[in-house]
Amino acid sequence: MAPRGQFNARQEGQRFLTALKSIAPNPRNLREEWEYLTDEFAEFRHNVESTDELIQDPAVASVNAYVAKYPQYNGAFGPDVEWVLLAGERRYRAQLDLLTPEGKIAVVLRNKLVEQGDFVLLSENGYRKGWDLIQEAQLIDRIRREEGLTYDQILERLGGHPAIKRRSDISKRVALLVLEDGPLRRSIRQGEPGLEPSYLLVTKLKTQERIEEGWALMQAKGITAKAACEILLGETPTAAEVAENPTPAGAGPSSPTASGPDAGLGHAETAGQEQAAATGPAETSGRDRTAGKEGAGFVDETSAGDESRVPAQARPGKLVPRPVGRWAGADLVAGRIDSCVKVVESQTWPKLDDATRFVVVHSILEASAPALDLALQITGGPAESGGDRLSYVADLEASEDGVLRMAYAIALATDELSLRAAGDRLDDRAAGYLARLQSGAGYDTTDYQQALLAVSSTKL
């Protein structure tokens, strides 16, 4: 057999025949064996056999090109392997059942695609069965970790992906990764109940046990995810929410939406957003954020300070109409949160000494629930599990800069909540917060100029 280097003489984009045994599946592909045992795949294989050809040739890279991108797989391929699949594994697997290992199929050389990494897997949609929501989330999370890209950068690189058009489409998928193996996760893998209902169950019910209860309730009673959450949280769903769904449980246009909070967003923000779900709030600033939208819902008048901004669904107590602050409009809030994300992501985090770590950790432990929830939205991190703040901080410390990112996001979130409660006037704290967003993210402060002029110590 010729040495592997000889095959690099083939031209990029060249179509050629090669034996099945010379092709290795992509070791980074997330498909599982059960996906090749379904009736749907059997029908796909039958179509391949009936037409005696593939609609689209699988794309391959040379082993050398693949290992150059992913050196961890050096030595992982057998001596007969010359090519690694980049796209078209279902087509390849269908041929495995129809041909001998020496049987040849047509492939296309696409070494340049290797540099695109997981974007090739995530973007490939033509002539194939798409990824399920969990697989998409795993690919996005792997891109974020390995490529060091922000959600906005991932969104830009994805371009015209048919299902991922907004930042919230990314963050909602990643939020589903907190699900352990169980009925809901398996149902999501098979196409139900869809992104919005799944995201609502995860962010509202928090724990695995409660989430599974919500999914079971949706199936048993044919109700929406929102109704199931309200029932389990001791709230009263409307008649429309408990009406039997004409579509599979929680799916389709009748499903409630969470109005687009980001990954890990907890009760303090999502509860208020669900109020707007029925009317479908408009997209703002390229994201589906309506966190902090005022004028709907109620607050607990027994709470003080920033806690009074939390929707009443998050806490028990006497209900009174929510006050409306001048700076709490949906457009202004969305723009500020976008800038907070950019400010956090632009930071370079230093090494922590013991004293600084002690202060940073305690700032997270002592953060109010609304501030933590909003900080989770800013960082796109996983939500607290079961309300165990100590364990949550310990998990953050496992990451080199996890606690610093979260502490910084909490500081911004606290300033944001203070600004929302500022009414018609700004104070030095609010002006300093806006100045940080302007210098760190280019935030436009035009809407605040008159109020800022009244603040003597800071003028932007």
CORRA-V455166 format. One record per residue. RES is the residue in one letter. SS is DSSP state (helix for helix, strand for strand, loop for the rest). PHI is phi in radians with two decimals (NA if undefined). PSI is psi in degrees with one decimal (none if undefined). Layout:
res & ss & phi & psi
RES & SS & PHI & PSI
RES & SS & PHI & PSI
This chain:
res & ss & phi & psi
M & loop & NA & 141.2
A & loop & -1.20 & 149.4
P & loop & -1.12 & 153.9
R & helix & -1.05 & -34.2
G & helix & -1.03 & -27.1
Q & helix & -1.08 & -32.7
F & helix & -1.29 & -14.6
N & helix & -1.17 & -11.6
A & helix & -1.25 & -16.8
R & loop & -1.12 & 149.3
Q & loop & -1.49 & 143.9
E & loop & -0.99 & 131.0
G & loop & 1.52 & -2.2
Q & loop & -1.25 & 137.9
R & strand & -1.74 & 131.4
F & strand & -2.67 & 165.0
L & strand & -1.66 & 139.7
T & strand & -2.60 & 152.3
A & strand & -1.21 & 146.4
L & helix & -1.00 & -36.5
K & helix & -1.19 & -14.8
S & helix & -1.52 & -1.4
I & strand & -1.95 & 133.0
A & strand & -1.93 & 139.9
P & loop & -1.04 & 153.8
N & loop & -1.20 & 117.6
P & loop & -1.16 & -12.7
R & loop & -1.65 & -0.8
N & loop & -1.19 & 136.7
L & loop & -1.60 & -1.1
R & loop & -1.12 & 144.9
E & loop & -1.92 & 160.7
E & helix & -1.03 & -34.7
W & helix & -1.11 & -23.1
E & helix & -1.19 & -19.0
Y & helix & -1.70 & 8.9
L & loop & -2.00 & 6.5
T & loop & -1.49 & 162.4
D & helix & -1.10 & -34.9
E & helix & -1.09 & -41.4
F & helix & -1.26 & -34.6
A & helix & -1.06 & -40.8
E & helix & -1.15 & -40.2
F & helix & -1.07 & -45.3
R & helix & -1.09 & -39.7
H & helix & -1.09 & -39.3
N & helix & -1.13 & -40.2
V & helix & -1.08 & -42.7
E & helix & -1.18 & -38.6
S & helix & -1.21 & -39.9
T & helix & -1.45 & -14.5
D & loop & 1.07 & 18.2
E & loop & -2.79 & 163.6
L & loop & -1.69 & 143.3
I & loop & -1.09 & -37.9
Q & loop & -2.48 & 133.3
D & loop & -1.22 & 140.7
P & strand & -1.07 & 146.8
A & strand & -1.71 & 135.7
V & strand & -2.26 & 160.9
A & strand & -2.18 & 154.3
S & strand & -1.17 & 153.5
V & helix & -1.01 & -39.6
N & helix & -1.05 & -45.9
A & helix & -1.15 & -38.4
Y & helix & -1.17 & -45.4
V & helix & -1.21 & -29.2
A & helix & -1.09 & -35.1
K & helix & -1.41 & -39.0
Y & loop & -2.17 & 78.8
P & helix & -1.08 & -18.3
Q & helix & -1.14 & -15.4
Y & helix & -1.74 & 10.3
N & loop & -1.10 & 126.0
G & loop & 1.49 & 1.0
A & loop & -1.47 & -13.2
F & loop & -1.82 & 144.6
G & loop & -1.18 & 168.6
P & loop & -1.14 & -24.6
D & loop & -1.45 & -13.0
V & loop & -1.43 & 126.3
E & loop & -2.02 & -19.8
W & strand & -2.33 & 149.1
V & strand & -2.10 & 131.5
L & strand & -1.15 & 134.6
L & strand & -1.87 & -34.2
A & strand & -2.65 & 140.9
G & loop & 1.80 & 30.5
E & helix & -1.16 & -34.1
R & helix & -1.11 & -40.2
R & helix & -1.14 & -41.6
Y & helix & -1.09 & -45.3
R & helix & -1.14 & -34.8
A & helix & -1.10 & -40.0
Q & helix & -1.22 & -30.9
L & helix & -1.02 & -34.1
D & loop & -1.41 & -13.3
L & loop & -1.90 & -22.7
L & loop & -2.14 & 164.0
T & loop & -1.39 & 166.0
P & loop & -1.01 & -27.5
E & loop & -1.45 & -11.4
G & loop & -1.09 & 143.9
K & strand & -1.87 & 144.4
I & strand & -2.26 & 159.6
A & strand & -1.48 & 135.2
V & strand & -2.34 & 167.9
V & strand & -2.14 & 132.0
L & strand & -1.38 & 122.5
R & loop & -2.35 & 59.6
N & helix & -1.01 & -33.5
K & helix & -1.15 & -23.1
L & helix & -1.20 & -22.6
V & helix & -1.03 & -38.1
E & helix & -1.13 & -21.5
Q & helix & -1.38 & -8.1
G & loop & 0.98 & -135.3
D & helix & -1.22 & -12.6
F & helix & -1.07 & -29.7
V & helix & -1.12 & -46.5
L & helix & -1.13 & -44.0
L & helix & -1.24 & -32.2
S & helix & -1.53 & -20.0
E & loop & -1.24 & 115.4
N & loop & -2.27 & -22.6
G & loop & -1.30 & 138.4
Y & loop & 1.05 & 32.7
R & loop & -2.73 & 164.1
K & loop & -1.41 & 125.9
G & loop & -1.21 & 168.0
W & loop & -1.26 & 151.5
D & loop & -1.45 & 173.5
L & helix & -1.07 & -38.2
I & helix & -1.17 & -43.9
Q & helix & -1.12 & -41.4
E & helix & -1.05 & -41.9
A & helix & -1.11 & -41.2
Q & helix & -1.12 & -41.2
L & helix & -1.14 & -44.4
I & helix & -1.09 & -44.5
D & helix & -1.14 & -36.9
R & helix & -1.19 & -39.5
I & helix & -1.06 & -45.5
R & helix & -1.06 & -43.8
R & helix & -1.28 & -44.3
E & helix & -1.46 & -35.1
E & helix & -1.65 & -12.7
G & loop & 1.19 & 32.2
L & loop & -1.73 & 148.4
T & loop & -1.41 & 167.7
Y & helix & -1.07 & -38.2
D & helix & -1.13 & -39.4
Q & helix & -1.20 & -38.0
I & helix & -1.10 & -43.9
L & helix & -1.05 & -42.9
E & helix & -1.12 & -40.5
R & helix & -1.20 & -30.9
L & helix & -1.21 & -27.1
G & loop & 1.13 & -118.7
G & loop & -1.63 & 38.5
H & loop & -1.02 & 130.4
P & loop & -1.14 & -25.7
A & loop & -1.99 & -12.0
I & loop & -2.07 & 92.9
K & loop & -2.01 & -16.4
R & loop & -2.30 & 160.4
R & helix & -1.04 & -36.6
S & helix & -1.17 & -27.1
D & helix & -1.09 & -31.3
I & helix & -1.36 & -52.5
S & helix & -1.15 & -33.2
K & helix & -1.16 & -38.3
R & helix & -1.12 & -46.3
V & helix & -1.09 & -33.1
A & helix & -1.06 & -26.0
L & helix & -1.27 & -12.5
L & helix & -1.22 & -12.0
V & helix & -1.25 & -15.8
L & loop & -1.20 & 131.2
E & loop & -1.47 & 169.1
D & loop & -1.09 & 126.3
G & loop & -3.11 & -176.7
P & helix & -0.97 & -42.3
L & helix & -1.21 & -47.6
R & helix & -1.04 & -42.8
R & helix & -1.16 & -36.5
S & helix & -1.16 & -40.3
I & helix & -1.07 & -40.9
R & helix & -1.06 & -26.1
Q & loop & -1.77 & 7.3
G & loop & 1.90 & -2.1
E & loop & -2.25 & 153.4
P & loop & -1.62 & 11.0
G & loop & 1.73 & 167.9
L & helix & -1.15 & -54.2
E & helix & -1.09 & -48.9
P & helix & -1.09 & -40.1
S & helix & -1.11 & -44.7
Y & helix & -1.09 & -40.9
L & helix & -1.12 & -43.5
L & helix & -1.04 & -43.9
V & helix & -1.16 & -46.6
T & helix & -1.38 & -26.1
K & helix & -1.54 & -39.8
L & helix & -1.68 & -16.9
K & loop & 1.23 & -62.3
T & loop & -1.57 & 153.6
Q & helix & -1.01 & -44.9
E & helix & -1.07 & -44.6
R & helix & -1.20 & -38.2
I & helix & -1.08 & -44.7
E & helix & -1.14 & -34.7
E & helix & -1.08 & -42.3
G & helix & -1.09 & -43.0
W & helix & -1.14 & -41.6
A & helix & -1.09 & -39.0
L & helix & -1.15 & -40.7
M & helix & -1.02 & -44.3
Q & helix & -1.24 & -41.9
A & helix & -1.19 & -38.5
K & helix & -1.85 & -5.1
G & loop & 1.11 & 39.8
I & loop & -1.94 & 169.5
T & loop & -1.33 & 164.2
A & helix & -1.09 & -39.3
K & helix & -1.09 & -43.5
A & helix & -1.13 & -41.4
A & helix & -1.08 & -42.0
C & helix & -1.11 & -43.9
E & helix & -1.13 & -38.7
I & helix & -1.11 & -46.4
L & helix & -1.22 & -25.7
L & loop & -1.63 & 6.8
G & loop & 1.39 & 18.8
E & loop & -1.74 & 174.4
T & loop & -1.95 & 107.4
P & loop & -1.26 & 155.5
T & loop & -1.33 & 166.3
A & helix & -1.06 & -38.1
A & helix & -1.14 & -33.9
E & helix & -1.26 & -30.7
V & helix & -1.63 & -4.1
A & loop & -1.13 & 148.1
E & loop & -1.08 & 135.4
N & loop & -1.34 & 135.0
P & loop & -1.31 & -16.3
T & loop & -1.94 & 169.8
P & loop & -0.91 & 148.9
A & loop & -0.81 & 118.9
G & loop & 1.38 & -0.6
A & loop & -1.83 & 165.7
G & loop & 1.51 & -178.6
P & loop & -1.19 & -18.0
S & loop & -1.39 & -8.3
S & loop & -1.21 & 143.9
P & loop & -1.25 & 154.3
T & loop & -2.02 & 160.1
A & loop & -1.59 & 11.4
S & loop & 1.00 & 24.9
G & loop & 1.35 & 38.4
P & loop & -1.25 & 165.8
D & loop & -1.62 & 178.5
A & loop & -0.96 & 134.2
G & loop & 1.41 & -0.1
L & loop & -1.14 & 128.0
G & loop & -1.71 & -163.7
H & helix & -1.11 & -30.6
A & helix & -1.12 & -28.1
E & helix & -1.79 & -41.5
T & helix & -1.19 & -32.0
A & helix & -1.05 & -42.6
G & helix & -1.22 & -32.3
Q & helix & -1.19 & -35.0
E & helix & -1.11 & -22.6
Q & loop & -1.06 & -32.5
A & loop & -1.59 & -1.7
A & helix & -1.08 & -38.6
A & helix & -1.13 & -28.8
T & helix & -1.69 & -4.7
G & loop & 1.10 & 76.4
P & loop & -1.02 & 147.2
A & loop & -1.32 & 153.7
E & loop & -1.18 & 138.8
T & strand & -2.33 & 141.8
S & loop & 0.91 & 34.2
G & loop & 1.30 & 4.5
R & strand & -2.33 & 158.9
D & loop & -1.68 & 51.7
R & loop & -1.71 & 127.1
T & loop & -2.27 & 23.8
A & loop & -1.01 & 132.3
G & loop & 1.44 & 10.8
K & loop & -1.13 & 125.9
E & loop & -1.71 & 171.9
G & loop & 1.63 & -1.8
A & loop & -2.34 & 151.0
G & loop & 1.50 & -175.2
F & strand & -2.37 & 166.0
V & strand & -2.23 & 162.5
D & strand & -1.56 & 112.5
E & loop & -1.25 & -9.5
T & loop & -1.43 & -11.2
S & loop & -1.57 & 155.1
A & loop & -2.06 & 164.5
G & helix & 1.09 & -143.9
D & helix & -1.13 & -24.5
E & helix & -1.01 & -25.3
S & helix & -1.19 & -10.3
R & helix & -1.51 & -7.2
V & loop & -1.37 & 133.4
P & loop & -0.99 & 147.4
A & helix & -1.11 & -24.0
Q & helix & -1.04 & -20.9
A & helix & -1.48 & -17.2
R & loop & -2.52 & 148.8
P & loop & -1.34 & 164.4
G & loop & 2.44 & 176.2
K & loop & -1.22 & 136.1
L & strand & -1.69 & 129.6
V & strand & -2.33 & 157.8
P & strand & -1.03 & 142.2
R & loop & -1.23 & 133.2
P & loop & -1.24 & 150.4
V & loop & -1.92 & 119.6
G & loop & -1.63 & 149.0
R & loop & -1.08 & -32.0
W & loop & -1.73 & 17.3
A & loop & -1.86 & 15.0
G & loop & -1.13 & 149.8
A & helix & -1.03 & -41.7
D & helix & -1.14 & -44.9
L & helix & -1.14 & -43.0
V & helix & -1.07 & -46.9
A & helix & -1.04 & -42.2
G & helix & -1.12 & -41.1
R & helix & -1.18 & -41.4
I & helix & -1.15 & -40.7
D & helix & -0.96 & -44.1
S & helix & -1.18 & -37.5
C & helix & -1.03 & -43.6
V & helix & -1.02 & -46.1
K & helix & -1.13 & -39.7
V & helix & -1.10 & -46.2
V & helix & -1.11 & -44.1
E & helix & -1.25 & -16.0
S & loop & -1.54 & -6.3
Q & loop & -1.37 & 149.2
T & loop & -1.89 & 121.7
W & loop & -1.65 & 129.1
P & loop & -1.41 & 167.3
K & loop & -1.20 & 143.6
L & loop & -1.73 & 131.3
D & loop & -1.48 & 171.3
D & helix & -1.07 & -41.8
A & helix & -1.15 & -44.3
T & helix & -1.15 & -40.9
R & helix & -1.04 & -40.5
F & helix & -1.04 & -45.7
V & helix & -1.15 & -44.3
V & helix & -1.11 & -45.9
V & helix & -1.07 & -43.0
H & helix & -1.21 & -29.2
S & helix & -1.13 & -31.6
I & helix & -1.33 & -44.3
L & helix & -1.06 & -34.1
E & loop & -1.66 & 1.0
A & loop & -1.14 & 143.6
S & loop & -1.19 & 157.2
A & helix & -1.02 & -44.1
P & helix & -1.09 & -39.3
A & helix & -1.16 & -40.8
L & helix & -1.15 & -43.4
D & helix & -1.04 & -43.2
L & helix & -1.22 & -35.4
A & helix & -1.13 & -36.8
L & helix & -1.10 & -37.7
Q & helix & -1.13 & -40.2
I & helix & -1.19 & -41.9
T & helix & -1.49 & -19.3
G & loop & 1.22 & 20.8
G & loop & -1.49 & 170.7
P & loop & -1.20 & 148.2
A & loop & -1.30 & 162.9
E & loop & -1.04 & 142.4
S & loop & -1.85 & 115.0
G & loop & 1.20 & 15.8
G & loop & 1.24 & 15.8
D & loop & -1.54 & 92.0
R & helix & -1.19 & -36.7
L & helix & -1.10 & -45.6
S & helix & -1.15 & -35.8
Y & helix & -1.11 & -44.2
V & helix & -1.15 & -36.7
A & helix & -1.07 & -40.3
D & helix & -1.12 & -39.2
L & helix & -1.11 & -37.9
E & helix & -1.19 & -19.8
A & helix & -1.16 & -24.9
S & loop & -1.55 & 143.8
E & loop & -1.02 & -38.9
D & loop & -2.09 & 15.9
G & helix & -1.04 & -47.5
V & helix & -1.23 & -35.3
L & helix & -1.17 & -43.0
R & helix & -1.02 & -46.9
M & helix & -1.20 & -41.1
A & helix & -1.10 & -41.0
Y & helix & -1.14 & -42.3
A & helix & -1.13 & -36.2
I & helix & -1.14 & -39.9
A & helix & -1.08 & -44.0
L & helix & -1.13 & -42.0
A & helix & -1.10 & -39.4
T & helix & -1.11 & -42.4
D & helix & -1.13 & -38.0
E & helix & -1.10 & -44.7
L & helix & -1.13 & -37.1
S & helix & -1.12 & -41.3
L & helix & -1.12 & -40.1
R & helix & -1.07 & -29.5
A & loop & -1.59 & 5.7
A & loop & -1.32 & -12.4
G & loop & 1.23 & -132.7
D & loop & -1.61 & -11.5
R & loop & -2.10 & 150.5
L & loop & -1.84 & 153.3
D & loop & -2.02 & -178.2
D & helix & -1.02 & -38.0
R & helix & -1.11 & -46.5
A & helix & -1.11 & -41.0
A & helix & -1.11 & -40.3
G & helix & -1.13 & -38.0
Y & helix & -1.09 & -46.8
L & helix & -1.12 & -37.7
A & helix & -1.10 & -38.6
R & helix & -1.13 & -42.8
L & helix & -1.14 & -36.7
Q & helix & -1.20 & -46.8
S & helix & -1.28 & -33.6
G & helix & -1.56 & -21.9
A & helix & -2.43 & 5.2
G & loop & 1.21 & 27.0
Y & loop & -1.13 & 135.4
D & loop & -1.46 & 117.6
T & loop & -1.73 & 18.1
T & helix & -0.94 & -43.0
D & helix & -1.14 & -15.4
Y & helix & -1.87 & 1.8
Q & helix & -1.01 & -45.5
Q & helix & -1.09 & -42.0
A & helix & -1.20 & -35.0
L & helix & -1.19 & -30.4
L & helix & -1.12 & -23.6
A & loop & -1.44 & -8.2
V & loop & -1.65 & 110.7
S & loop & -1.20 & -34.2
S & loop & -1.44 & -19.3
T & loop & -2.44 & 122.8
K & loop & -2.27 & 128.0
L & loop & -1.66 & none
